[in-house]
Amino acid sequence: PNSLIIYEQGRPDDRFPGAEEVLQGKISLDDYLLQQEKEILERALERTNNHKSKAAALLGLNLRQFRYRLSKVGLGQAGSE
């Protein structure tokens, strides 16, 4: 079942690095999620030698969706199709 686990204050959740900063108001949730998305997109591009179509497929996205997300996180025109 889907469930949200809230940890006691002072107990960091190792599965979500940076989440404590969000909960403490040091970074906005939007900024945190954008950083996480950028990291995932960068990793997908690394694993596919910057091949966008393959990276998109790896993430279950079509090429148009992948390009949009690259643009959204500031990665723009990196890599081949």
N, C-alpha and C positions, 0 to 999 in steps of 0.2 A: 504493500500500500504506500501511496505517496504521503510523506509526512515531513514537516518542518521541525528540525531539532534546534531548540534555542539552548545555548550553553550558559552556565552560570558565569557571571562577571568574573574576569580573571582567568577563566579557562579557555585558552585559545582553541579554535577548531582547526586542526592541521590540514583538513581537507580543503579549506578555503582561505589561503593566505591573503591577508589584507582585509578580511571581513571584520576583524576587530576595529580597524580604523574607521570603517563605515559605521559600526555600532557606536563608536565614540564621537562621531560627527567630524572626524578629521578629513574625510573624503566623502563626496556624495555617492550615493548608490549608482547614479548614472555614470559617473567617472570611473568607478570601480568596474562596472560591467563593461564599459568601453575598453578599459585596460585588459580585461580578461579576453574579450573578443579579439582584440589586436594580437595578443599572445597566441591564441589558437590559430588565427589566420597565418601568422608568421611561421608557426610550427608546420602547418600544412604545406606552405610554400617550400620550406626547407626540405621536408620529406619527399617532395615531388620535384626537386631541383628547379624551383620557381615556375613550374608548369601549371598555369591557372586552371585549365580544364581538369587536370588530374587532382589538383588540390580541392577544387569545387566538389568533384565526385567523392573524394575522401570524406568530406564534411556533409555529404548528402544534399548539396546545393546545385542548382544549375549555374552556368557560367555568368548569366546576368545577375543573379542574386549574389554570387561571389564577388563580382566586380563592384556592385553597390556597397557591399560590406567593406571591401578594401578602401573604397573612397571614403566611407563613413569614419573609418579609424585612421585616415591619413596615410594609407599605404599606396594610394593612387595606381600608377601604371607599372608597378614592379612585375617583372617576370614575363614569360612567353605565354601564348594561348595554349 
